[in-house]
């Protein structure tokens, strides 16, 4: 019998569990099979139609679908009005940059552009047998419904999805596939369907990230994005603080720059869409969502939120403690009230709701993670403070009881899940960066598996939201820039977590199935007894380029698991910062690499004790003969050179010590370098500077 800490996000797509993938020895669906289900068998294949194809959404999605469906011979019929801006043409440069001119031209060979009058379809379309329509026409219900009727009359049985950002499926009569911005690169889609369809599973199989949401106005993303903009506008009006200054505070508090984002997308159009979203939400839920006056003005005038640079004052000012508290009430108060509404209506599974805010609205931590960090009492106090500032919002729905359930597993395990079948467990990550939140959740997941009597564990991404494991959340390093001892404590804590994978389980297998596994996540996975990867994955330690000293024992653990003849390659990886393909890393960084299905099978065989793959043991003794330089290492800038020296110092001292002492030694080096001028002047210091007001 299988058990889990919480529901896997894959299950919401009708794709089973991650544990099921390993037991099955392969993915639950293949793209070729889903193409057959959506577009018909190869001998009778139909096309995909994207209407409004020259708009911002339509053009971006034309590129995404064309590049992914080209190998299967699926034609994209791009439909728009005569004289529409050449949005597809503007996207071509990005396509060529990503795929090369030759492949980009091949992809575009499968895109056929049509114009139409909005009432009758081009007669040539019938010969292409349209099977799937992605509608991206203007956000006017009557126009959309007439559009669907035209297609249904011409092509009975055609699958239709709307990219609408706000109208529920019940209003339109079709399923929803709302994509996140920027449309040519963001892979997240909010999906509204009664049950997961072949279209949704096709998106997943092609590397997209569909997220099931409920059929409620504005779903999840636009409640968060438009809600943040609404809160920012109201605070700006109440405090007389200009938008560019409000953005600075919101970047520090939340992560996004809502005013800048509206200007970047196009002030008038973006402001209209936000206003439209809020207006419909106001009709449903009352004055909490009533569009701010400034937003109404911008959607009519198109005047930029930001003035030109030379019109901004050179002297900034900072809020005092009372001002900071008022800012939090104006911004977080309404966001948490809106979040309570989404929780009450069960708009999405909590991990998905949280990740949508991070992946699509640029939140540093999603609204669920923010609430969890603050705690129930603080959340309720912020909403109460907001109601004093904006009394009319108190008449809108507010469900404080939703924040009194934070001890539930789905609240506690937003980024890390665990599953088992009584013999083998799987720990999965839904985020792409290691952080203090992830570290705490990982420890809880290991505790749970141990309590369940599980001694064999696979570590993996979640095959859904985690498409790569890209290192560390740099924000966790910010306090250590001024207080390096905090960096040492962090490195100690995370390294002890990693050691648990090696010391407390009989067998652990780290599995890399995404594009890359870098930095802190790579150090974590190296602590497993085995590391298995798809052969195309990048493995590496880019820390020197930041520069920072690895925080999870990377300066000695890699050497202890590799044969001495591989030590020069390990040192080169640390000092150059360049990744290594997993297929070329077998024997010194990885234990097995191969195609996805073969790698999945190898993982399961190792975890169940049925594989002959030998384990690379960790040498716990002091290491002698570790190289002190990399011959021919190209010179770098002063900051990187300082990072190289610091990493070399950590390598020399940690490798010369026994394993029992090496953790403390390396943690000290990692913490001290966070206070070094070269670290402060590098990527971490620059990221920290962006949060300054």
C-alpha positions in Angstrom: 0.0 0.0 0.0 1.4 3.4 -1.0 1.4 6.3 1.4 2.4 9.9 1.0 3.0 13.0 3.2 0.7 14.9 0.9 -0.9 14.5 -2.5 1.6 14.6 -5.4 1.0 17.4 -7.9 1.2 14.8 -10.6 -1.9 13.2 -9.3 -3.9 16.3 -10.0 -3.0 15.8 -13.7 -4.2 12.2 -13.6 -0.7 11.0 -14.0 -0.2 9.0 -10.7 2.6 9.4 -8.3 6.3 9.9 -8.6 6.8 6.6 -6.8 4.7 5.1 -9.6 7.1 6.4 -12.2 10.0 4.5 -10.6 8.0 1.3 -10.0 6.7 1.4 -13.6 10.1 2.1 -15.0 9.0 5.0 -17.2 6.8 8.1 -17.5 3.0 7.7 -17.3 2.4 9.1 -20.8 4.6 9.7 -23.9 4.3 12.7 -26.2 3.8 10.5 -29.3 0.8 8.8 -27.7 -0.7 12.1 -26.6 -0.2 13.6 -30.0 -2.2 10.7 -31.5 -4.9 11.2 -29.0 -5.2 14.9 -29.6 -4.4 15.2 -33.3 -5.3 11.8 -34.6 -3.0 8.9 -35.8 -0.2 9.7 -38.1 -2.2 8.5 -41.2 -5.0 10.9 -40.4 -3.3 13.8 -38.5 -5.1 17.1 -37.9 -3.7 20.5 -37.2 -3.7 23.0 -34.3 -5.3 26.4 -34.7 -4.1 29.4 -32.7 -6.5 32.3 -33.1 -5.3 35.8 -32.3 -1.9 34.4 -33.3 -0.2 37.7 -33.8 -1.1 39.0 -30.4 1.3 38.9 -27.4 -0.1 35.6 -26.1 -0.9 34.0 -29.5 2.6 34.7 -31.0 4.4 33.4 -28.0 2.4 30.2 -27.8 2.7 29.7 -31.6 6.5 29.5 -31.0 6.2 27.2 -28.1 3.8 24.7 -29.8 5.5 24.9 -33.2 8.9 24.0 -31.7 7.5 21.1 -29.7 5.1 19.6 -32.3 7.4 19.9 -35.3 8.9 16.5 -34.8 5.4 15.0 -35.0 4.5 16.8 -38.2 1.7 18.9 -36.6 0.9 22.0 -38.5 0.1 25.2 -36.6 -2.6 27.3 -38.3 -2.0 30.8 -37.1 -5.2 32.8 -37.5 -5.7 36.6 -37.1 -7.3 39.7 -38.6 -5.8 41.4 -41.6 -3.5 44.2 -40.6 -2.8 42.7 -37.1 0.7 43.5 -35.8 3.3 41.0 -37.0 3.7 39.4 -33.7 4.9 36.0 -35.0 7.6 37.8 -37.1 8.8 39.5 -33.9 9.2 36.2 -32.2 11.3 34.6 -34.9 14.6 36.2 -33.7 14.2 34.5 -30.3 13.3 31.2 -32.0 16.5 31.4 -34.1 18.6 32.3 -31.1 17.3 29.3 -29.2 17.3 26.7 -31.9 19.7 28.0 -34.6 18.6 29.4 -37.9 18.4 26.1 -39.7 16.1 24.4 -37.1 14.1 27.6 -36.6 13.4 27.7 -40.4 12.3 24.0 -40.1 10.0 24.8 -37.3 8.4 27.8 -39.1 7.8 25.5 -42.1 5.0 24.0 -40.0 3.4 27.4 -39.2 0.8 28.5 -41.8 -0.6 32.0 -41.3 -4.2 32.9 -42.2 -6.2 36.0 -42.0 -10.0 36.0 -41.6 -12.8 38.5 -41.1 -13.9 37.2 -37.7 -17.1 35.6 -39.0 -16.1 33.0 -41.6 -13.0 30.8 -41.6 -10.5 30.5 -44.4 -11.7 27.8 -46.8 -8.2 26.3 -46.9 -8.4 25.5 -43.2 -10.7 22.5 -43.8 -8.1 20.5 -45.7 -5.8 20.8 -42.6 -8.4 19.0 -40.4 -8.3 21.2 -37.3 -8.4 19.1 -34.1 -7.4 21.6 -31.4 -8.1 25.4 -31.1 -6.3 27.6 -28.7 -8.3 30.8 -28.6 -6.4 34.0 -27.8 -8.9 36.6 -29.1 -9.9 39.8 -27.2 -11.4 39.4 -23.7 -15.0 40.1 -24.7 -17.4 37.2 -23.9 -19.7 37.8 -26.9 -16.7 37.7 -29.3 -15.3 34.6 -27.8 -18.6 32.7 -27.8 -19.3 33.6 -31.4 -15.7 32.4 -32.3 -16.3 29.0 -30.7 -19.6 28.6 -32.5 -18.0 29.3 -35.8 -15.4 26.6 -35.2 -17.8 24.1 -33.8 -20.1 24.5 -36.8 -17.2 24.0 -39.2 -15.4 21.3 -37.2 -17.7 19.4 -34.9 -15.8 17.7 -32.1 -12.9 20.1 -32.1 -11.1 20.6 -28.8 -11.2 24.2 -27.7 -9.3 26.0 -24.9 -9.3 29.7 -24.1 -6.3 31.5 -22.8 -8.5 33.9 -20.9 -7.0 35.3 -17.7 -10.3 35.8 -15.9 -13.5 34.4 -17.4 -14.5 31.0 -15.8 -15.1 28.0 -18.0 -18.8 28.1 -17.0 -19.1 31.6 -18.5 -17.4 30.6 -21.8 -18.5 27.0 -22.3 -15.0 25.8 -23.1 -12.0 24.6 -21.1 -9.4 27.1 -19.9 -5.6 27.0 -20.6 -4.4 30.3 -19.2 -0.7 30.7 -19.9 1.7 32.8 -17.8 3.8 35.7 -19.1 6.3 35.9 -20.8 4.4 33.7 -23.3 7.3 32.6 -25.5 9.2 31.2 -22.5 7.0 30.7 -19.4 5.8 27.1 -19.4 3.1 27.4 -16.7 -0.5 27.0 -17.7 -3.6 27.3 -15.4 -6.0 24.6 -16.5 -9.7 24.4 -15.8 -11.3 21.1 -16.7 -13.7 18.7 -14.9 -11.0 16.0 -15.2 -7.5 16.1 -16.7 -7.8 15.8 -20.5 -5.5 14.5 -23.2 -4.7 18.1 -24.0 -3.4 18.8 -20.5 -1.4 15.6 -20.4 0.0 16.5 -23.8 1.2 19.8 -22.4 2.9 17.9 -19.5 4.5 15.4 -21.8 6.0 18.3 -23.9 7.7 19.8 -20.9 5.1 22.4 -20.1 3.8 22.9 -16.5 0.0 22.6 -16.4 -1.5 23.4 -13.0 -5.1 22.4 -12.3 -7.2 25.3 -10.8 -10.9 25.6 -9.9 -13.4 27.3 -12.2 -13.6 30.6 -10.3 -13.1 34.1 -11.6 -9.4 35.0 -12.4 -8.3 31.5 -11.2 -5.1 31.9 -9.1 -2.4 33.8 -11.0 -4.4 36.9 -11.7 -5.8 37.1 -8.2 -2.2 37.2 -7.0 -0.7 39.4 -9.7 -3.6 41.8 -10.0 -4.1 41.7 -6.2 -0.5 42.8 -5.7 -0.9 45.6 -8.2 -4.1 46.7 -6.6 -2.5 46.8 -3.1 0.5 48.7 -4.5 -1.8 51.3 -6.1 -3.8 51.8 -3.0 -0.7 52.2 -0.9 0.8 54.6 -3.4 -2.4 56.7 -3.3 -2.6 56.7 0.5 1.0 57.4 1.1 1.7 59.7 -1.9 4.7 57.5 -2.7 5.5 57.3 -6.4 5.2 53.9 -8.1 8.9 53.5 -8.7 9.5 53.9 -5.0 6.7 51.6 -4.0 8.3 49.0 -6.4 11.5 49.2 -4.4 9.7 48.3 -1.2 7.6 45.6 -2.9 10.8 44.1 -4.3 12.1 43.8 -0.8 8.8 42.6 0.7 7.5 40.3 -2.0 9.9 40.1 -4.9 7.9 41.6 -7.9 7.9 45.1 -9.3 4.2 45.5 -10.3 4.4 49.0 -11.6 7.5 48.3 -13.7 5.9 45.1 -15.0 2.9 47.0 -16.3 5.1 49.4 -18.1 7.2 46.6 -19.5 4.2 44.7 -20.9 2.6 47.9 -22.2 1.1 50.4 -19.7 -2.3 50.9 -21.3 -2.9 47.2 -22.3 -1.6 45.8 -19.1 -3.5 48.3 -16.9 -6.7 47.5 -18.8 -6.3 43.8 -18.2 -5.6 44.3 -14.5 -8.5 46.7 -14.2 -10.8 44.3 -16.1 -9.8 41.4 -13.8 -10.3 43.5 -10.6 -13.7 44.8 -11.9 -15.0 41.3 -12.5 -13.7 40.2 -9.1 -15.4 43.2 -7.5 -18.7 42.2 -9.0 -18.3 38.8 -7.5 -16.6 39.5 -4.1 -17.1 43.2 -3.3 -14.9 46.2 -2.6 -11.7 44.3 -1.7 -11.2 44.2 -5.4 -12.5 47.6 -6.4 -9.9 49.0 -8.9 -7.8 51.8 -7.5 -8.3 55.2 -9.1 -4.8 55.3 -10.5 -5.4 52.1 -12.3 -8.6 53.3 -13.9 -6.7 56.4 -15.1 -3.8 54.4 -16.6 -6.1 52.0 -18.5 -7.7 55.0 -20.1 -4.7 57.4 -20.6 -1.8 54.8 -21.1 0.5 57.2 -19.1 3.5 55.3 -17.9 3.7 54.4 -14.2 7.4 55.3 -14.1 8.7 58.7 -15.0 11.9 59.0 -17.1 15.1 58.4 -15.1 16.0 62.1 -15.0 12.7 63.0 -13.3 13.4 60.7 -10.3 15.0 62.4 -7.3 18.6 61.5 -6.6 18.0 61.4 -2.8 16.0 58.5 -1.5 14.3 58.1 1.8 13.5 55.2 4.0 10.4 54.4 6.1 10.7 54.3 9.9 9.4 51.3 11.9 5.9 52.6 12.0 6.0 53.3 8.2 7.2 49.7 7.6 4.3 48.3 9.6 1.8 50.4 7.7 3.3 49.3 4.4 3.0 45.7 5.4 -0.7 46.2 6.3 -1.5 47.9 3.0 0.3 45.2 0.9 0.1 41.9 2.8 -3.3 42.6 4.4 -5.3 42.5 1.2 -3.1 39.7 -0.3 -3.8 37.5 2.7 -7.5 38.3 2.6 -7.6 37.3 -1.1 -5.6 34.2 -0.3 -8.1 33.2 2.3 -10.8 33.4 -0.5 -8.7 31.2 -2.8 -8.2 28.7 0.0 -11.9 28.7 1.0 -12.8 28.0 -2.6 -10.1 25.4 -3.0 -8.8 27.0 -6.1 -5.7 24.8 -6.3 -3.7 22.3 -4.3 -1.5 24.3 -1.9 1.8 23.5 -3.5 0.4 24.5 -6.9 -1.1 27.7 -5.5 2.2 28.6 -3.9 4.3 27.8 -6.9 2.1 29.8 -9.3 2.9 32.9 -7.3 6.7 32.2 -7.5 7.0 31.0 -11.1 4.5 33.4 -12.7 4.2 36.5 -10.4 7.9 36.6 -9.4 7.2 36.3 -5.7 10.3 35.3 -3.7 8.1 33.1 -1.6 4.6 32.2 -2.6 1.7 33.5 -0.6 1.2 30.2 1.2 4.9 30.1 2.2 4.8 33.7 3.3 1.8 33.1 5.5 3.4 30.0 7.0 6.6 31.9 7.8 4.7 34.8 9.5 2.3 32.5 11.4 -1.4 32.6 12.0 -1.4 35.4 14.5 0.6 37.8 12.3 -1.5 37.0 9.2 -4.7 37.8 11.1 -3.2 40.9 12.6 -2.1 42.2 9.2 -5.6 41.7 7.7 -7.2 43.4 10.8 -4.8 46.4 10.4 -5.7 46.6 6.7 -9.4 46.7 7.5 -8.7 49.7 9.7 -7.0 51.4 6.8 -9.6 50.3 4.2 -12.8 49.6 6.2 -14.9 48.8 3.1 -12.7 45.8 2.3 -13.9 44.2 5.6 -17.3 43.6 3.9 -15.7 41.3 1.3 -15.2 37.6 2.0 -12.6 36.9 4.7 -11.9 33.4 6.0 -9.4 33.6 8.9 -10.0 30.0 9.8 -8.1 29.0 6.6 -4.9 30.2 8.3 -5.5 28.2 11.4 -4.7 24.9 9.6 -1.0 25.5 9.1 -0.1 22.3 10.9 -1.6 20.2 8.1 0.9 18.3 6.0 0.0 20.1 2.8 0.8 23.4 4.5 4.0 22.1 6.0 5.3 20.4 2.8 5.0 22.9 0.1 8.4 22.2 -1.6 9.3 18.7 -0.5 7.1 15.6 -0.5 7.6 12.0 0.5 6.0 8.7 -0.7 6.6 5.1 0.0 5.3 1.6 -0.7 6.4 0.0 2.5 9.8 -0.8 1.2 11.2 2.1 -0.9 10.6 5.8 -0.3 10.8 8.7 -2.7 11.6 12.3 -1.6 10.6 14.9 -4.3 11.3 18.5 -4.7 8.8 21.0 -6.2 11.2 24.0 -6.2 14.4 24.7 -8.1 16.4 26.4 -5.4 17.6 25.1 -2.0 16.6 27.3 0.9 16.0 27.3 4.6 12.3 26.4 3.9 13.4 23.5 1.7 16.0 22.3 4.3 13.3 22.2 7.0 10.9 20.4 4.8 13.5 17.8 3.7 14.3 17.0 7.4 10.5 16.5 8.1 10.3 14.3 5.0 13.2 12.1 6.2 11.8 12.0 9.7 8.5 10.8 8.3 10.1 8.0 6.2 12.1 6.9 9.2 9.0 6.8 11.4 7.4 4.7 8.6 10.3 2.2 8.7 11.7 3.1 5.3 15.5 2.6 4.9 15.8 2.8 1.1 15.1 6.2 -0.5 15.2 7.9 -3.9 15.7 11.7 -4.1 14.3 13.3 -7.2 12.6 16.3 -8.7 8.8 16.0 -8.8 8.5 15.5 -12.6 6.2 18.6 -12.7 7.2 22.0 -11.2 10.9 21.1 -10.8 12.4 21.1 -14.3 15.9 21.7 -12.9 17.7 21.8 -9.6 19.6 25.1 -10.0 21.4 25.7 -6.7 20.6 28.0 -3.8 18.2 30.8 -3.0 20.7 33.6 -2.7 18.4 35.6 -0.3 19.4 33.1 2.4 22.9 34.4 2.2 22.1 38.1 2.6 22.3 38.2 6.4 25.8 36.6 6.3 27.1 39.4 4.1 27.4 41.5 7.3 27.5 38.7 9.8 29.6 35.8 8.4 29.0 33.7 11.5 25.4 33.3 10.2 26.8 31.9 7.0 28.8 29.4 8.9 25.7 28.4 10.9 23.7 28.0 7.7 26.5 25.9 6.1 26.7 23.7 9.2 22.9 23.2 9.3 22.5 22.3 5.6 25.5 20.0 5.6 24.1 18.1 8.6 20.9 17.7 6.7 22.9 16.3 3.7 24.8 13.9 5.9 21.6 12.3 7.0 21.1 11.0 3.5 24.4 9.2 3.8 24.4 8.2 7.5 20.8 7.4 8.4 19.5 5.3 5.5 20.6 1.9 4.1 20.5 3.0 0.5 19.9 6.5 -1.0 19.8 7.3 -4.7 19.9 10.8 -6.0 18.2 11.0 -9.4 18.7 13.9 -11.8 16.0 13.9 -14.5 15.9 17.5 -15.5 18.1 19.9 -17.4 20.7 20.4 -14.7 21.6 19.8 -11.0 24.0 22.5 -9.8 25.5 24.0 -6.6 23.9 23.2 -3.3 21.4 20.7 -4.8 24.3 18.9 -6.5 26.2 18.8 -3.2 23.0 17.4 -1.5 22.5 14.7 -4.1 26.2 13.8 -3.9 25.6 12.8 -0.3 23.4 10.0 -1.5 25.1 6.6 -1.8 24.4 6.6 -5.5 23.8 9.3 -8.1 21.9 8.5 -11.3 21.2 11.0 -14.1 19.9 11.3 -17.6 23.0 11.5 -19.7 22.1 15.0 -21.1 21.9 16.6 -17.7 24.4 19.3 -16.6 26.1 18.6 -13.3 28.3 21.2 -11.7 29.4 23.8 -9.2 29.1 27.4 -10.5 29.8 28.9 -7.0 33.2 30.3 -8.1 31.5 32.5 -10.7 29.3 34.2 -8.0 31.8 34.0 -6.1 31.0 31.9 -3.0 32.6 28.9 -1.3 30.4 25.8 -1.6 28.2 25.5 1.6 27.4 21.8 1.7 30.8 20.1 1.8 31.5 20.3 -1.9 35.2 21.2 -1.2 35.9 17.7 0.2 33.0 15.4 -0.4 33.5 15.1 -4.2 37.1 14.2 -3.6 36.2 11.5 -1.0 33.8 9.8 -3.4 36.2 9.9 -6.5 39.3 7.9 -7.2 42.5 9.9 -6.9 43.0 9.9 -10.7 39.8 11.9 -11.0 40.8 14.5 -8.5 42.2 16.9 -11.1 38.8 16.9 -12.8 37.0 17.6 -9.6 39.2 20.5 -8.8 38.8 21.9 -12.3 35.0 21.7 -11.9 35.2 23.7 -8.7 37.6 26.3 -10.0 36.2 26.8 -13.5 32.6 26.7 -12.5 31.6 24.9 -15.8 29.1 22.0 -15.7 29.9 18.5 -16.9 27.4 16.4 -18.9 26.3 13.5 -16.8 27.2 11.1 -19.5 30.8 12.1 -19.1 30.7 12.2 -15.3 30.1 8.5 -14.7 32.7 7.1 -12.3 33.7 10.3 -10.6 30.5 12.4 -10.2 27.8 9.9 -11.2 27.3 6.2 -10.9 25.0 5.7 -13.9 23.8 7.9 -16.7 21.6 7.0 -19.7 18.3 7.8 -21.5 15.4 8.7 -19.2 13.6 5.4 -19.1 16.9 3.5 -18.6 17.9 5.9 -15.8 14.5 5.5 -14.1 14.9 1.7 -14.2 18.5 1.9 -12.9 17.3 4.0 -10.0 14.6 1.5 -9.0 17.0 -1.4 -9.4 19.6 0.2 -7.1 17.0 1.2 -4.5 15.6 -2.3 -4.4 19.0 -3.9 -4.2 18.7 -5.6 -7.6 21.4 -3.6 -9.5 25.1 -4.5 -10.0 26.1 -0.8 -10.2 29.0 -0.5 -7.7 28.8 2.1 -4.9 31.5 4.8 -4.7 32.3 4.8 -1.0 33.2 7.9 0.9 36.8 7.9 2.1 36.6 9.1 5.7 40.3 9.4 6.3 42.5 12.4 5.6 43.2 12.6 1.9 46.8 12.9 0.6 47.8 14.1 -2.9 44.8 16.4 -3.6 46.1 18.7 -6.4 46.7 22.3 -5.4 46.2 23.8 -8.9 44.6 23.3 -12.3 47.2 23.6 -15.1 46.2 26.0 -17.8 43.3 27.5 -15.8 42.4 30.7 -17.7 42.7 33.9 -15.7 39.5 35.6 -14.5 38.5 38.8 -12.9 39.7 39.8 -9.4 36.5 38.6 -7.7 36.6 35.2 -9.3 40.3 34.9 -8.5 39.5 35.6 -4.9 36.8 33.0 -5.0 39.3 30.4 -6.4 41.8 31.1 -3.7 39.1 30.7 -1.0 37.9 27.5 -2.5 41.4 26.1 -2.8 42.0 27.0 0.9 38.8 25.1 1.8 39.7 22.1 -0.4 43.2 21.9 1.1 42.2 22.1 4.8 38.9 20.1 4.6 40.5 17.3 2.5 43.5 17.1 4.9 41.2 16.4 7.8 39.2 13.3 8.7 35.6 13.2 7.6 34.5 13.8 11.2 36.2 17.2 11.3 35.8 18.3 7.6 32.2 19.5 7.9 33.0 22.1 10.5 36.2 23.2 8.6 34.4 23.7 5.3 31.4 25.5 7.0 33.8 27.9 8.5 35.4 28.7 5.1 32.0 29.1 3.5 30.8 31.5 6.2 33.9 33.6 6.3 34.0 34.2 2.6 30.4 35.5 2.6 31.8 38.5 4.4 34.7 39.0 1.9 34.6 42.1 -0.3 34.7 39.9 -3.4 31.6 38.1 -2.4 29.9 41.4 -1.5 30.9 42.8 -4.8 29.7 39.7 -6.7 26.3 38.3 -7.7 25.1 37.8 -4.1 26.0 41.4 -3.2 24.3 42.7 -6.4 21.2 40.7 -5.6 21.1 42.1 -2.1 21.6 45.6 -3.4 18.4 45.3 -5.5 16.4 44.8 -2.3 17.7 48.1 -0.8 15.3 51.1 -0.7 
